[in-house]
Amino acid sequence: MRKLSCLFLILSIALGGEACTNLIVGKKASKDGSVMCTYNCDGFGFAGSLFYTPAGRHLKGERIAIHGWGPSHEGRFVDQVEYTYNVVGFMNDHQVTIVESTFDGRLELQNNDGLLDYFSLMRLALQRSATAREAIICMARLVEEYGYNSSGESITICDPNEAWIMEIVGKGPGRNGAVWVALRIPDDCISAHANLSRIRHFPMEGECWDGTAIVKQKSKKLREFKSLSSKHLHLLVDNPLVECVYAWDVVSFAQEMGFYLGNDARFSFRDAYCPIDFENVRYADARVWSFFRHHRSDMDLYLPYINGDFSQCDHLPLWVKPDELLSLSDVQRDMRDHFEGTPLDMTADMTAGPWGMPIRPLPMHFRSSDSVDFYRERPIATQQSGFTMTCQMRSWLPDDVGGVTWFNCDDADMVAYVPLYCCITQVPDPFRQENNPRNEFSFESAFWMNNWVANMIYPRYSMMIGDLRMAQRELEEYFIADQDSVLAVIDKLTPDERRSFLNRKSIDYADRMMKRWDRLAKYLIVKYNDQVVKRVDNQGNFLRWGYDTPGFDQQFIDAIAPATGDRYRLKKVINRRER
């Protein structure tokens, strides 16, 4: 029997997948009809790269070795399927995309003997699924057969027509399978999740749900129901009206464990499996709130909840209808958010330092010398991202060009998104795993080139960020504009010619980004040398002589006197001859 190894790079994801952000846009909420979703894969200690698995046909009886998170998983296998799809990053060549964020939840439900961690589960589903619905079925059946060993996960599952959120948590030691629920996002809405369970109430068989209330269906015909339990999982693909599917024991298991004591109608997945407190709301749901706030004018109504007052409201809506349709650029800007312009703005007080730095060092908590405990904000954009992506799925185009992962390594705020097509079979060199070593700087590495620039800018953010924004806009505007020329060429090519053409385009885009970032890094070190700013002309060329001294941000200057008293107050000395 032939044995195949899954090159899933589990260690990297284990380090990176515990603090991530996903934003989701339905096809009628986007300007061009795209379904979009995003992924900031955040976690210190790993160098990001682009995962790739080629398509292939497999012999009957083949098995895949699953190298899970621990020695107990060595020598364990999953049965292979006859055909697997091409997977680039987290999108396959049918434009199916799966990304995640970890919510942990009740850690006593983690089953270390289960075979499949969330990353293996996602990758297997991408290889085996031609639609989002097929991916949900695939993951549900895999955990039932092989067991699930991660903590709680929120998983975004999209294709060119639909976007879903699936939340899943194990059943604890000695219990196979998992409890889970998946909900379809309305096409005209946006949603998000960021390390906190987001699904509360949901319709069950024989019920209809309009997003706010659950009512009993008048008809008893299963084909007319909007929800299915896993007992009828096979019907999900053939029933387009179904907008919710869930594990058959999702409620009864919570009742058995004492997590929930009420009846089915009042059951909340989040409250049973991931109870909220101030910290997980502020660190997680605050990111969702900030995204919604960019696109809905009434989101400040939820500020008491974000501030830890659950007396009037204890949740955000799972999805909202935006005031205006979102573009790809809008979503990419959303990924760079630090709560700017909100009461949580990370650039707006003295903790931002002398130059308005919107990032903070770990730990999340700190204590003053007089034993007062404090916390820091956790924004969407963060320095510890290993990689970031904005995924675009377009139903009106052929799959090979319709699915685009806009990708780069490191902090979303500090990089330019590079378009990579879902059909490519060559990973551009700057994104290859072997070119992004974790403990060695390399000029061939997108991760290290981006970090080189970012870590120059972080300490003097307000002084230097404008130059990065100029390079970022230059690249992204070029990449977006160039898509029209790509589509014009594609129509004239055979499928094989298209794949070759899109391979070359993706490689050229990555090369263009690396060259621009090399120029940017060298420009920054010259322009901002020794804490001053060399003067430039209108084209950005350095003048022969002259420099400016920008000084501190005003908010930092205003904080000096309260912190230091008269230590730095300029004293006027009266000359005796003036008396």
MONORGI-V363600 format. One record per residue. N is the residue number from 1. PHI is phi in degrees with one decimal (none if undefined). Layout:
n=N phi=PHI
n=N phi=PHI
//
This chain:
n=1 phi=none
n=2 phi=-76.9
n=3 phi=-118.1
n=4 phi=-114.0
n=5 phi=-95.3
n=6 phi=-87.3
n=7 phi=-89.6
n=8 phi=-95.3
n=9 phi=51.3
n=10 phi=-61.7
n=11 phi=-59.3
n=12 phi=-60.8
n=13 phi=-73.2
n=14 phi=-59.4
n=15 phi=-76.0
n=16 phi=-98.8
n=17 phi=-92.3
n=18 phi=-96.1
n=19 phi=-153.8
n=20 phi=-115.0
n=21 phi=-132.7
n=22 phi=-123.1
n=23 phi=-112.1
n=24 phi=-134.8
n=25 phi=-130.8
n=26 phi=-71.6
n=27 phi=-66.7
n=28 phi=-93.2
n=29 phi=-101.3
n=30 phi=-104.1
n=31 phi=-67.1
n=32 phi=-105.5
n=33 phi=88.6
n=34 phi=-72.0
n=35 phi=-86.4
n=36 phi=-131.5
n=37 phi=-147.5
n=38 phi=-130.4
n=39 phi=-153.6
n=40 phi=-99.5
n=41 phi=-94.4
n=42 phi=-106.8
n=43 phi=168.3
n=44 phi=-67.3
n=45 phi=100.7
n=46 phi=-138.1
n=47 phi=-94.8
n=48 phi=-69.2
n=49 phi=-158.1
n=50 phi=-98.0
n=51 phi=-77.1
n=52 phi=-147.5
n=53 phi=-133.8
n=54 phi=-72.3
n=55 phi=-67.6
n=56 phi=-172.0
n=57 phi=-100.3
n=58 phi=-130.5
n=59 phi=-74.4
n=60 phi=-61.3
n=61 phi=93.4
n=62 phi=-65.4
n=63 phi=-133.6
n=64 phi=-111.4
n=65 phi=-76.4
n=66 phi=-102.9
n=67 phi=-98.7
n=68 phi=-78.6
n=69 phi=-91.4
n=70 phi=146.9
n=71 phi=-65.0
n=72 phi=-67.6
n=73 phi=-95.8
n=74 phi=-64.3
n=75 phi=75.9
n=76 phi=-114.1
n=77 phi=-135.3
n=78 phi=-119.0
n=79 phi=-64.9
n=80 phi=-80.0
n=81 phi=-102.2
n=82 phi=-64.3
n=83 phi=-138.0
n=84 phi=-122.0
n=85 phi=-89.7
n=86 phi=-69.7
n=87 phi=-125.0
n=88 phi=-116.1
n=89 phi=65.8
n=90 phi=-124.4
n=91 phi=-131.2
n=92 phi=-99.7
n=93 phi=-78.6
n=94 phi=-101.7
n=95 phi=69.1
n=96 phi=-74.4
n=97 phi=-126.7
n=98 phi=-134.6
n=99 phi=-135.2
n=100 phi=-152.3
n=101 phi=-143.4
n=102 phi=-91.4
n=103 phi=-112.0
n=104 phi=62.4
n=105 phi=69.6
n=106 phi=-81.5
n=107 phi=-65.8
n=108 phi=-68.5
n=109 phi=-90.3
n=110 phi=-74.0
n=111 phi=-112.8
n=112 phi=-66.5
n=113 phi=-86.9
n=114 phi=-64.9
n=115 phi=-81.2
n=116 phi=-100.2
n=117 phi=-79.2
n=118 phi=-62.5
n=119 phi=-70.2
n=120 phi=-59.7
n=121 phi=-61.0
n=122 phi=-62.4
n=123 phi=-66.1
n=124 phi=-62.5
n=125 phi=-63.7
n=126 phi=-63.4
n=127 phi=-71.8
n=128 phi=-116.0
n=129 phi=-124.8
n=130 phi=-97.1
n=131 phi=-142.8
n=132 phi=-62.3
n=133 phi=-64.1
n=134 phi=-61.5
n=135 phi=-65.4
n=136 phi=-62.9
n=137 phi=-60.4
n=138 phi=-59.6
n=139 phi=-66.9
n=140 phi=-62.3
n=141 phi=-72.7
n=142 phi=-63.5
n=143 phi=-70.6
n=144 phi=-67.7
n=145 phi=-82.8
n=146 phi=-112.1
n=147 phi=88.7
n=148 phi=-124.9
n=149 phi=-117.8
n=150 phi=-89.7
n=151 phi=-82.6
n=152 phi=-67.7
n=153 phi=-133.7
n=154 phi=-102.4
n=155 phi=-123.1
n=156 phi=-88.7
n=157 phi=-131.2
n=158 phi=-132.2
n=159 phi=-141.6
n=160 phi=-65.0
n=161 phi=-116.1
n=162 phi=-142.4
n=163 phi=-131.4
n=164 phi=-129.3
n=165 phi=-113.8
n=166 phi=-119.2
n=167 phi=-114.9
n=168 phi=-142.1
n=169 phi=-146.8
n=170 phi=-72.2
n=171 phi=-113.0
n=172 phi=96.9
n=173 phi=-56.0
n=174 phi=81.7
n=175 phi=-118.9
n=176 phi=-80.5
n=177 phi=79.5
n=178 phi=-158.6
n=179 phi=-107.0
n=180 phi=-161.6
n=181 phi=-149.8
n=182 phi=-128.3
n=183 phi=-126.6
n=184 phi=-81.3
n=185 phi=-78.6
n=186 phi=-55.8
n=187 phi=-59.9
n=188 phi=-95.7
n=189 phi=-124.3
n=190 phi=-118.2
n=191 phi=-146.1
n=192 phi=-168.4
n=193 phi=-148.9
n=194 phi=-157.8
n=195 phi=75.8
n=196 phi=-147.2
n=197 phi=-55.6
n=198 phi=-115.0
n=199 phi=-88.1
n=200 phi=-106.1
n=201 phi=-80.9
n=202 phi=-152.7
n=203 phi=-75.6
n=204 phi=-114.9
n=205 phi=-49.7
n=206 phi=84.5
n=207 phi=-124.4
n=208 phi=-119.0
n=209 phi=-134.3
n=210 phi=-100.9
n=211 phi=100.3
n=212 phi=-126.4
n=213 phi=-138.5
n=214 phi=-108.9
n=215 phi=-129.7
n=216 phi=-73.0
n=217 phi=-69.9
n=218 phi=-75.9
n=219 phi=-83.9
n=220 phi=-102.9
n=221 phi=-78.7
n=222 phi=-57.0
n=223 phi=-64.9
n=224 phi=-96.7
n=225 phi=-73.8
n=226 phi=-95.6
n=227 phi=-143.2
n=228 phi=-139.4
n=229 phi=-88.3
n=230 phi=-64.2
n=231 phi=-63.8
n=232 phi=-117.4
n=233 phi=-57.3
n=234 phi=-63.0
n=235 phi=-83.0
n=236 phi=-60.6
n=237 phi=-64.7
n=238 phi=-90.7
n=239 phi=-124.5
n=240 phi=-62.8
n=241 phi=-75.5
n=242 phi=-69.6
n=243 phi=-122.6
n=244 phi=-150.5
n=245 phi=-143.5
n=246 phi=-152.4
n=247 phi=-63.3
n=248 phi=-61.0
n=249 phi=-108.6
n=250 phi=-61.7
n=251 phi=-87.4
n=252 phi=-63.3
n=253 phi=-67.6
n=254 phi=-62.2
n=255 phi=-65.2
n=256 phi=-59.9
n=257 phi=-83.2
n=258 phi=81.5
n=259 phi=-81.1
n=260 phi=-149.7
n=261 phi=-117.5
n=262 phi=-92.1
n=263 phi=-97.5
n=264 phi=-59.8
n=265 phi=-64.3
n=266 phi=-103.5
n=267 phi=-68.1
n=268 phi=-123.8
n=269 phi=-59.2
n=270 phi=-60.2
n=271 phi=-67.1
n=272 phi=-77.6
n=273 phi=-107.9
n=274 phi=-152.2
n=275 phi=-58.1
n=276 phi=-90.4
n=277 phi=-145.9
n=278 phi=-57.8
n=279 phi=-65.7
n=280 phi=-72.5
n=281 phi=-71.0
n=282 phi=-69.3
n=283 phi=-79.4
n=284 phi=-114.9
n=285 phi=-64.6
n=286 phi=-61.4
n=287 phi=-67.7
n=288 phi=-62.8
n=289 phi=-58.2
n=290 phi=-65.9
n=291 phi=-62.1
n=292 phi=-58.2
n=293 phi=-62.7
n=294 phi=-63.0
n=295 phi=-126.4
n=296 phi=-137.0
n=297 phi=-80.2
n=298 phi=-105.8
n=299 phi=-75.4
n=300 phi=-68.0
n=301 phi=-60.4
n=302 phi=-96.5
n=303 phi=-59.9
n=304 phi=-56.2
n=305 phi=-61.6
n=306 phi=-62.9
n=307 phi=-87.0
n=308 phi=95.1
n=309 phi=-95.2
n=310 phi=-99.2
n=311 phi=-71.6
n=312 phi=-99.3
n=313 phi=-150.7
n=314 phi=-121.8
n=315 phi=-166.1
n=316 phi=-93.9
n=317 phi=-60.7
n=318 phi=-67.0
n=319 phi=-146.6
n=320 phi=-136.8
n=321 phi=-89.7
n=322 phi=-71.0
n=323 phi=-65.1
n=324 phi=-136.9
n=325 phi=-68.2
n=326 phi=-99.8
n=327 phi=-97.0
n=328 phi=-57.7
n=329 phi=-63.6
n=330 phi=-57.4
n=331 phi=-67.2
n=332 phi=-64.7
n=333 phi=-65.3
n=334 phi=-59.1
n=335 phi=-71.2
n=336 phi=-104.4
n=337 phi=-77.0
n=338 phi=-126.3
n=339 phi=67.4
n=340 phi=-56.1
n=341 phi=78.6
n=342 phi=-117.8
n=343 phi=-61.9
n=344 phi=-97.9
n=345 phi=-50.2
n=346 phi=-83.6
n=347 phi=-101.8
n=348 phi=-108.5
n=349 phi=-149.8
n=350 phi=-66.7
n=351 phi=-68.8
n=352 phi=-78.8
n=353 phi=78.9
n=354 phi=-65.4
n=355 phi=-130.9
n=356 phi=57.9
n=357 phi=-72.3
n=358 phi=-90.4
n=359 phi=-114.8
n=360 phi=-135.5
n=361 phi=-75.4
n=362 phi=-76.1
n=363 phi=-80.9
n=364 phi=-69.0
n=365 phi=-113.6
n=366 phi=-149.5
n=367 phi=-128.9
n=368 phi=-77.1
n=369 phi=-65.5
n=370 phi=-99.8
n=371 phi=67.6
n=372 phi=-95.8
n=373 phi=-89.2
n=374 phi=-130.6
n=375 phi=-136.3
n=376 phi=-115.1
n=377 phi=-72.7
n=378 phi=-124.5
n=379 phi=-88.4
n=380 phi=-65.1
n=381 phi=-82.7
n=382 phi=-152.6
n=383 phi=-66.3
n=384 phi=-88.1
n=385 phi=-62.8
n=386 phi=-82.4
n=387 phi=-155.4
n=388 phi=-140.2
n=389 phi=-152.0
n=390 phi=-122.4
n=391 phi=-102.2
n=392 phi=-123.6
n=393 phi=-123.0
n=394 phi=-126.1
n=395 phi=-72.2
n=396 phi=-87.7
n=397 phi=-115.3
n=398 phi=-57.8
n=399 phi=-55.1
n=400 phi=-64.9
n=401 phi=-109.6
n=402 phi=-71.7
n=403 phi=-95.6
n=404 phi=-129.9
n=405 phi=-100.4
n=406 phi=-87.1
n=407 phi=-127.2
n=408 phi=-165.6
n=409 phi=-99.2
n=410 phi=89.8
n=411 phi=-60.8
n=412 phi=-57.7
n=413 phi=-66.5
n=414 phi=-112.9
n=415 phi=-128.0
n=416 phi=-104.0
n=417 phi=-73.8
n=418 phi=-109.2
n=419 phi=-76.8
n=420 phi=-129.9
n=421 phi=-87.1
n=422 phi=-71.6
n=423 phi=-96.1
n=424 phi=-64.9
n=425 phi=-117.2
n=426 phi=-125.2
n=427 phi=-78.1
n=428 phi=-55.1
n=429 phi=-51.5
n=430 phi=-63.6
n=431 phi=-104.7
n=432 phi=-72.2
n=433 phi=-59.9
n=434 phi=-70.4
n=435 phi=-94.9
n=436 phi=-124.3
n=437 phi=-65.7
n=438 phi=-72.3
n=439 phi=-120.0
n=440 phi=-147.9
n=441 phi=-66.9
n=442 phi=-145.7
n=443 phi=-72.1
n=444 phi=-89.2
n=445 phi=-100.3
n=446 phi=-62.2
n=447 phi=-60.0
n=448 phi=-77.1
n=449 phi=-64.0
n=450 phi=-65.8
n=451 phi=-67.1
n=452 phi=-56.4
n=453 phi=-66.1
n=454 phi=-60.6
n=455 phi=-77.1
n=456 phi=-73.1
n=457 phi=-82.3
n=458 phi=-46.0
n=459 phi=-67.8
n=460 phi=-124.1
n=461 phi=-57.3
n=462 phi=-64.3
n=463 phi=-74.7
n=464 phi=-110.7
n=465 phi=-64.0
n=466 phi=-59.2
n=467 phi=-68.3
n=468 phi=-65.3
n=469 phi=-59.3
n=470 phi=-63.5
n=471 phi=-67.3
n=472 phi=-61.4
n=473 phi=-63.5
n=474 phi=-56.4
n=475 phi=-68.3
n=476 phi=-67.5
n=477 phi=-66.1
n=478 phi=-64.7
n=479 phi=-60.9
n=480 phi=-66.4
n=481 phi=-64.5
n=482 phi=-71.7
n=483 phi=-64.2
n=484 phi=-63.1
n=485 phi=-68.2
n=486 phi=-62.4
n=487 phi=-64.8
n=488 phi=-66.8
n=489 phi=-76.9
n=490 phi=-56.9
n=491 phi=-60.2
n=492 phi=-96.0
n=493 phi=-111.2
n=494 phi=-74.1
n=495 phi=-55.3
n=496 phi=-66.5
n=497 phi=-65.5
n=498 phi=-62.1
n=499 phi=-61.1
n=500 phi=-64.1
n=501 phi=-62.8
n=502 phi=-71.7
n=503 phi=-58.3
n=504 phi=-63.8
n=505 phi=-62.4
n=506 phi=-62.8
n=507 phi=-65.2
n=508 phi=-63.7
n=509 phi=-61.2
n=510 phi=-63.2
n=511 phi=-64.2
n=512 phi=-62.0
n=513 phi=-62.0
n=514 phi=-62.9
n=515 phi=-66.2
n=516 phi=-68.0
n=517 phi=-73.3
n=518 phi=-63.9
n=519 phi=-63.2
n=520 phi=-62.8
n=521 phi=-59.3
n=522 phi=-69.0
n=523 phi=-65.3
n=524 phi=-63.9
n=525 phi=-67.2
n=526 phi=-79.2
n=527 phi=-66.6
n=528 phi=-110.5
n=529 phi=-64.9
n=530 phi=61.1
n=531 phi=71.2
n=532 phi=-119.8
n=533 phi=-123.2
n=534 phi=-65.1
n=535 phi=-77.8
n=536 phi=-129.6
n=537 phi=-86.9
n=538 phi=-66.4
n=539 phi=-95.6
n=540 phi=85.8
n=541 phi=-81.1
n=542 phi=-69.0
n=543 phi=-75.9
n=544 phi=-63.0
n=545 phi=-134.0
n=546 phi=108.2
n=547 phi=-151.5
n=548 phi=-114.6
n=549 phi=-118.1
n=550 phi=-71.2
n=551 phi=69.6
n=552 phi=-84.0
n=553 phi=-61.1
n=554 phi=-60.4
n=555 phi=-63.5
n=556 phi=-74.1
n=557 phi=-58.7
n=558 phi=-66.7
n=559 phi=-89.0
n=560 phi=-67.7
n=561 phi=-62.2
n=562 phi=-59.6
n=563 phi=-86.3
n=564 phi=-121.7
n=565 phi=64.7
n=566 phi=-91.5
n=567 phi=-52.7
n=568 phi=-113.3
n=569 phi=-70.2
n=570 phi=-72.8
n=571 phi=-97.2
n=572 phi=-90.0
n=573 phi=-94.4
n=574 phi=-89.6
n=575 phi=-70.1
n=576 phi=-58.3
n=577 phi=-68.3
n=578 phi=-83.7
n=579 phi=-70.9
//
